[in-house]
């Protein structure tokens, strides 16, 4: 079974309902890149009439996590994954449709291979950049994922 945007959006409805109801949707995914969008609406706004930082974080994290899930599924092995740290930078008010893109799929392969071969935990830092409809960067998130093969 391939991981597709439609399957990921259904996944969010049942496993991450707060993300789904805030409007987090996967637009594109392959082994190298994942694109997730979220539109500024009443349900996800802050008191300053822009998107709440945590909603941006959900979309940004999902862009990195969906890539991680895709690579793990490709491996055919059971591997646990967990965010161990994150950082964010906000550069512009987030209004309208914000699109988060993570191009770090190639970083996962080597760490995943090492985790499976050695049985030891590995970490991968992945960046997700959010841009508004004009293509202006509004926020950047970096998530450190820890992966470990299950025995």
N, C-alpha and C positions, 0 to 999 in steps of 0.2 A: 504494500500500500504506500503510495507516494504522499508526501505531505504537500498539501495545496493551500492556497489562501482560503478557499471555502471551508476546508476541513479545520484550519486553524481558527477561523471565525466561529465555527460551531463549537470548537473546543473552548473558546473564551466564554461563550454563552453558558456552558455547563460547568466549567472548572474555574473560571475567573469572571463571575457575573458582574462585579463592580467595573471591570475594564469594559465588558461588553456594553453595559448600560451607559457608560460614559462616552461610548462611541469609538473605542479602539478597534480598528479593522486592519487586517493584513491585506495589502494590495498586490504584493509580488514576493515570491521566494524561489531561490534556486540554491545551489551549494555554495555560492560565493556571496550572495547579497539577499537582504530582506528589507522590504519597504512596508512600513506600518503608518497609517494615518489616523488622526483624530481631529474632529471639528469642534471649535469653541462653541459651546451651547450653554444654556442656563444651568444644566445639571453638573457641568464640570468647571464652572467659573469660580473665581475668587472675588473678594469685595472690590477689587480694582478693575473689574470688567475685562479680565483676561483669563486665560486658562490656568487653573490651579497647577502648581508645580508637580504635584503628585500624579496628576493625570498625564502630564508630559512624561513623567518617569515610568508610568505603566506602559505607555506606547514605546518608549525608548528601550525599556528592558525586554519587552516582547520581541522587538526586532532582533536583539542579540540572542535571546533564549530560543526563538524559533529556529535560528541557524544552528544553535547547539543541538536542539532536538533532531533536526534533519540529519546532521552528521552522526549522531549517536545511532539513529535508526539505520543509516547506511552501514554502520559497522556490524550490525547484527548481534552486538553484545549488550549485556545489561550494564548500564553505566548510570550512576547517580550524578546529579548536577545541582549546584547551589550557588547563589550569589553570596560572595564573602565580603565584598566591599563595593562601594560605588561613589562616584563624585559627579557633580554637575556644575555647569556654568550657564548662566542665563544672560543673554546679550540684548534681547529685545522683547517687548510685550508680545505674548502669544495670543493672537486673535485670528479668526478665520480657520481655514484648514491647515493643520501642521502635519508635515510629513517627515517621519523619522527613517533614516536609511543607515543600515549597518552593512559595510562591505568587508567585514572581517572573517568571512567563512573560511578562507584559506589558513587562517591562524589556528583553527581548531584541529585540523588533521593530525599534525605532529604530536600535539599534547594528548589527543585521544589515543593515538597509537601507543605512546609511551605509558599512558595510564593502563591500557589493556595488557601490554607486555610485562610491566613491572608490578602491577597491582597496587601501586602507590598513587596517591592523589596528585593531580596536576592543576595548575591554574592558567587561565587564559584571560587577558584583558581585552575587552571589546568596546568599540566606540560606536555610538549612535548619534547622528547629527540631525536636529530638527530644523526644518526650514518652513517659512510661511508660503502663501500662494505666490508671492512675488519672488521667491527664491532666496529670500534674506534669512540668514541663520538666526534662530531665536534661542536655541539651547543646544548644549552638547552634554551627553552623558557618557561616562565610562563605567562599565561594569566588570568586576573581576569575578569570573566563574571558576568554581572548583569542581573538578570532575574526578570520579573514582570508579574503577570497575568493580562491580559486585561479584562476590564469589558464590 
